[in-house]
Structures are given as C-alpha cells and as structure tokens.
Amino acid sequence: MSKRELIVEQLSRLSEADLDRLLAFLRSLTEERAESSIPVVAAESALAKDWLSPEEDAAWASL
C-alpha cells in the first residue's frame, strides 16, 4: 500500500475536530516560514474547542 493510500485510510478515521487541526498543520508545512506559524497553529487548536461549537455557529449565523 502506498503512503498516499495509507494517509487516505487514516483520514477516513478522523473526527471533524481532528481534521481541522490536521488542516492547520498541513497549511503550516506549506508556508514559506513554517516556523513563524507554529504559535498561530497552537493558538488555533487551543481555541478551536470554543470556536467550533453549535453555540458559536448560531451566534455568527446572521452575519
């Protein structure tokens, strides 16, 4: 099995919250200065539990 196939298999097992964290991490890898984005990624994952909630979605739905 190729690495891509293994990755796709693992992706299918992740929760939406974990996919958000993974996406932020992948984006940091492709940035020119990945080191400077590490604090941002850390902050996003720490705040995601507050941001990614039905209550937050409802609060911002009218915008």
C-alpha positions in Angstrom: 0.0 0.0 0.0 1.4 3.4 -0.9 1.9 6.2 1.5 -1.0 8.2 -0.1 -3.3 5.2 0.4 -2.3 4.8 4.0 -2.9 8.5 4.6 -6.3 8.4 2.9 -7.2 5.4 5.1 -6.2 7.2 8.3 -8.1 10.4 7.2 -11.3 8.4 7.0 -11.0 7.6 10.7 -10.5 11.2 12.0 -13.2 13.3 13.6 -14.1 16.8 12.2 -12.2 18.5 15.0 -9.1 16.4 14.3 -9.4 17.2 10.6 -9.4 20.9 11.4 -6.2 20.5 13.4 -4.6 18.4 10.7 -5.5 21.0 8.0 -4.0 23.8 10.1 -0.8 21.7 10.5 -0.6 20.9 6.7 -1.0 24.5 5.8 1.8 25.4 8.2 4.1 22.9 6.4 3.5 24.6 3.0 4.1 28.1 4.2 7.4 29.7 3.4 8.2 30.3 7.0 6.6 27.4 8.8 8.4 28.2 12.0 6.7 31.6 12.3 3.2 29.9 12.0 3.7 27.5 14.9 2.3 29.9 17.5 -0.7 30.5 15.3 -1.4 26.8 14.8 -1.0 26.3 18.6 -3.5 29.1 19.3 -6.0 27.8 16.7 -6.0 24.4 18.2 -6.3 25.7 21.7 -9.2 28.0 20.8 -10.9 25.5 18.4 -12.9 23.9 21.2 -14.6 27.3 21.8 -14.8 28.3 18.1 -16.1 25.1 16.7 -19.3 24.7 18.6 -23.0 24.8 17.7 -23.4 27.8 20.0 -20.7 29.8 18.1 -22.2 28.7 14.7 -25.6 30.1 15.9 -24.1 33.3 17.2 -22.5 34.0 13.8 -25.2 32.6 11.6 -26.8 36.0 11.0 -23.7 37.7 9.7 
